[in-house]
Amino acid sequence: MTIKFTLTKITEEKDNKARLGLLETNHGTVETPVFMPVGTQATIKGMLPKEINDLGFTILLCNAYHLFLRPGHSLIAKAGGLHRFMGWDKAILTDSGGFQVFSLGKINRITDEGVTFQSYIDGSKHFIGPEKLMEIQMALGSDIAMVFDQCAAYPSSRYETKIAAERTFQWAKKSLEYHQSKHQSLFGIVQGGLFPDIRRENALKLIDLEFPGFALGGLSVGEPKPLMYDILDSTVPLLPREKPRYLMGVGSPQSILEGVSRGIDMFDCVLPTRNGRNGCLFTHHGKISITNARYKDDLSPVDQNCQCYTCQHFSRAYLRHLYMAKEMLAPILGTIHNLYMMNHLMKEIRKAILENRFNSFKKLFYEDYK
């Protein structure tokens, strides 16, 4: 089957549009709002699939662009698809890699047909268009695939942004025409930078194509947060109420709360795992840099209220020692902690929406989180 999305609750509180849903896939049901850890290269760095499962995650994200370059989508298809290749039996969303094509290519040439770019791995030249991206993602066999899109840089002129948005729409049409899979759903991506009218036009044209889900792309690319929230305020209400809404590349706790309050259902970001590898750890009171000298003799856990494996077994002093000694266990324990905190946050958000107290939950969170 393709996905099925069911709204189970819309908040009864004023001044927020938070909602609960169930996203049914071929590899299990996902409760929304949900945060998806990023496994760019078909792995969450330093983590076993079993550990990701034990932390409670039911969906993760992989990147079609990176997997096309290495090891190749044909090999993954031969192995039985991405789920079997990476040993993960729950849901997977594959990002098309539109952002990476533009940001990582040493040189690229963008036309209405697609992008010619240079591999960041070996310098080899490649061409990817919407049809090729659909071929790649169908071979990967993810539960949800994303259309090929052009992400306008920040800042971009109105002219540049409008060109990128129109090209994204044309690529979305081609993607939809080429995509044929009974087991994979294809989401559209709304572009338009920080121009509300361009976003609106792009969203309404994409909605007419009747995708089963919609993402907002081209945000969290360096713009001030208030501007991102303004775009969400003007764009999210345009999207179909009965379909999932996905805010791409957003993963700070504050931005997730703001997104949920505006009716967003799905989030992804490298932030929790990248921070975990670098010793920046989440707590209920804000982030801490565990390599700071102040934690040298601190025998308390990272977070007194955290029930993750890291906090239940190790102290701040021990973790600092591991990071300073560059032991491979350090980023593993840091990643476990940050991912646990993210999944716990999403559980608490869903509970607060269910109990019609999301506004007070958000207020208390901001009071504690510095």
N, C-alpha and C positions, 0 to 999 in steps of 0.2 A: 504494500500500500504506500501511498504518499502520506504526508503528514495530515493530521487532523487537529485543529485547535478549537478548544472549547473554553469560553469565558465562564468562570465559576462564580466570580463576585466582582462587582464594581463598588468602590468605597462609597459609603453613605455620608462621609464627612465633607464639609465645605472646603474650598480652596485647594483641593487636590483631586487627581484623576487616577489614583492608584487602583490596580486591578489584579485579580488572581486568574490564572488559567491553567489548563492542562494541554500540553503539546504531545500528541501521540505520534510516535515514529515506529519504524520497523524494528528498532532496537530499544524499545521501552518508552515509557511516559515521563515527560519532563514537567515538573511543576514550575510555573512562572509567577513572579519575576525570577529570572535565573541568571547567574554569572557563569560564563563558559571559560575555563582555563585555556590558555593558548599552547597548543602543541604544534608549533610551526612545522617541524621536520618529522611529524608523526610520532612525537614523544614530548611529554612534559619533562623538561631537562632535570635529570637527577632523580626522577620518580618512576617507580614501577606502576604499570597500569592498575595492579591490585591496590596500591596505596591511594591512587586517585579515586578508585571505587570505594575504598574504606573511608575516605574523607567525605563521601556522600555525593560526589558529582555524578550527574546522569547524562551530561553532554559536554563535549569539548570541541575545540576548533583546531583544524589543520589548514595549511596553506597550499593551495593548488599550484601556485607559481613556484614555490620552493621545491615541491615534490616533482614537478615537471622537470626542473633542472637536475634534480638528484633525489631519488635513484631513477626516476622516470615513471610515468603513469602506466606504461605498457608492462613493466615488471610488476608493479603493484596489482594490476588487473590479473596477471598470470598467477600471482600468489593468492588470488581469491578475493581481492578488494582490500581496501584500507583497513577495515575492521580486523580481518584475519591477519593482515600483514603486520599490524602493530599490537595485536593481542588485546584489543579493546572491544567489548561486546555491547556497549551502550551507544547512545546517539553521537553522531559526528556531524558538524557543520564545516564545510570547506569554503574558505574565503577565496575569491577568484584570484586575488593577488594583484588587482589593479593598482593599489597603492604602492606595492613593492616594485612593480614594473617601472613606475615613474621615479620612485625614490632611490632604488638600488642600482638601476641600470647606469653603467658608466656613460654610455651614449644611448639615446633612443630617438626614434623618429615616429611621431604620432600622425596617423592619417585616419580617415573615416573607416578604413578597412581594419585597422588595428595598430599594433606597436611593433616596430623593429627595435630590438634592444640587445645589449651585450651582457652576457652572463657575468655575475659578480664572482663566480667560482673559477672559471678558466678563460674568460674573455671571449668565448664563442658567441656567434651571432644567432639570434632566433627571431621568429615572428610569431606573435600571438594576436589573434583576433577573437571576436566573440564566439565564432564557431569552434575554433581550436580550444578555447577555454571550456566549452561545453563537452567536447570530446574528452578532455583531460578529466573533468569532474565526474562524468559518467563512468569513465574507467576506474576512477578512485572508489566510486560506489558509496559516497557519503549520503547521509539521510537528507541533508539540506545543502544545496549548492547556491552560489551567488552569481549573479550576472556579472559580466565584465563591465567595469565602469572607469571613468576618468576622474580622478580626484584632483581638483584644483588646489594649487598650493596656497598657503596663507603667508602674506596677503596676495590676493590676485585682483586684477581690475575687473570691472563689471563685464567688459567684453570677453576677457579670458574665461571668466566664470560661466558666462552664458554659452560659449562655445563648448566647454567641458560638459555642461549639463545637457545640451542638445545631443552631443556625441554619446553620452551615457544613455540617453533615451533610445537613440538609433541602435546602439549595441544591445540594449535590453530587448528590443523587438527581434533582432537577429538571434539573440541567445534563446529566446522563447521559441522561435520558429525551428531552431536546430535541436533544441533539447528534447529528447525522447527517452523517458525512463518511467517505468511503472513503480519504481521503488525509491525515487529521489524527487524531492520538491525543489523548485527554483524560486528564489526570492529576488524581487526587484530592489534597486538601490536608488534612493532619492539623493540627487546632488543639487548644487546651487550655491555653495559657499555660504557667505553671510548676507546674501541678498534675499529677503523674504519673498519678493515677487517671483524671482527665478525659481526658488524652492517650490513655491506654490504651483507654478506652471509645470515644473518637472514632475511633481507629485501627482497632479491631476491627470497628466498624460500617462504616467505609469499605472495609475489605478485603473484606467480604461483597459489596460492589457490583462487585468484580472490575475495577477500573481497571487499565490497562496499566502504570501507574507511579504513584508516591506521593511527595508533597512534604511537608516539615515547614515549616509557616508559623508566624508569630507569634514567631519567635526573632530574636536580634540586633536588638532594638528598645529597648535600653537596659539590659537586665538584666546582672548580672555574668557574665562568661564561665563561671566554674565552674558556675553554675546552668544555663546553656545546655547544657554538657557532661553534666550530670546527667540532663537531659531526653533528650538523645540516647542515653545509656546505657540508659534505661528504655524508650524508644520504638522506636528503630531495630530491635532484635531482634524486634519484633512484626511488622514489615513483611515481605512475601513475599521470600524469598531470590532468586527468579528474576526479580524486577522491579526497574527502576531506582528509586533513592532520591535525592531532590533536597532539599538544604538551602537554603531560599530566603533571599536577601539577605545571604549570608555570603561575605566575600572577603578578609579579612586572612590573610596566609600562615600565621600560627599557628592560626587557627580552621579553615583548610582542612586542615592536618595533623591536627588533632584530629578533624575530621569524617571524613576518610579512614580514620583508625584505628578509627573506630566503624562503618564500612561504608557511608559516604555515597558516591554516585557522581557527583553533579552539584552545582555551586555557581554562584551569580551574585552580583554586587555592583557598585555604582557606584564603590566605593572606589579602585581603581587608576586609572580615568580621571579621576575628580574630583580626586584627589590630584595626578595629572599636570598637570592644568590649573592647579592652584594652587601648583605648585613643590615639592610633597612627593614625593620620588622614592625608590623602593625600591632597596636594595643588599643584597648578601649579608650585610651586617653590621647591617642595620636601615635605617630611613627617615632621610633627610636633608632639611632645608629648604634648598633651593638658593639662596634669597634671603638666607641668612645671610651677614654680612660676612666670615666666615672663608673663604668660597669666592671672594672678589673676585679674588685672584691665583692661584687654584688651576688649573693647566693640565692636571691629570689628568682622565680621564673620570669620569663618575658612579660607575661600578663597573669596576674593573680587569679583572674576569672576565666582563664582559658583552659579548656579540657583536652587540648591537642596532645599528641605523644611528646612533642618537644617540651611543652610546659610542664607536663606531668613527670618528666624524668630528668630534666637538666636545668641548670641555673644560667643566669645571664653571664656570670663569670666564666662558666665552662664554654658557653657559646662564643664569647669574646676570644677565649683562648684558641678555639678551633679556627675562627676566622683569621686571627693574627698569625697562626701557624700555617695557614693556607691548607688545612686538612679538608679532604673531599667531603667529609661528613658535615661540615659547616653549611654549605649551600643546601644540602639535603634537608637538614633540620630546619633551616630558615624557610625553605619553600613549604615544607609540611605545615609550619606554623601559619604562614601568611595565607595559604590556601584554606586551612581550617577556619581562619578568621573570616575570610570572604564567604565561605559557604554558610558559616554560622550567621553572618550578617543577613544573608538572603533568607535564611529560615526565620529569623526574627522579623524581617520586613514582611514576609508572607503572613506570619502570625498576627502582626499588628494590623495588617489590612483586613484579615479575617475578623478580628475583634473590633474593627472600626476605631482604632486608636493610632493610626499611622501618623497623624499630625503631631500627637504628643510624643510618639517614639522618635520622630525626626528632631523635634525640639530638644529632647533629652540627649540625643546623640550629639548634636552640635554643642550642647553645654559641656559635655565631657571630652569631646574630641578636639584636640588643639593641634 
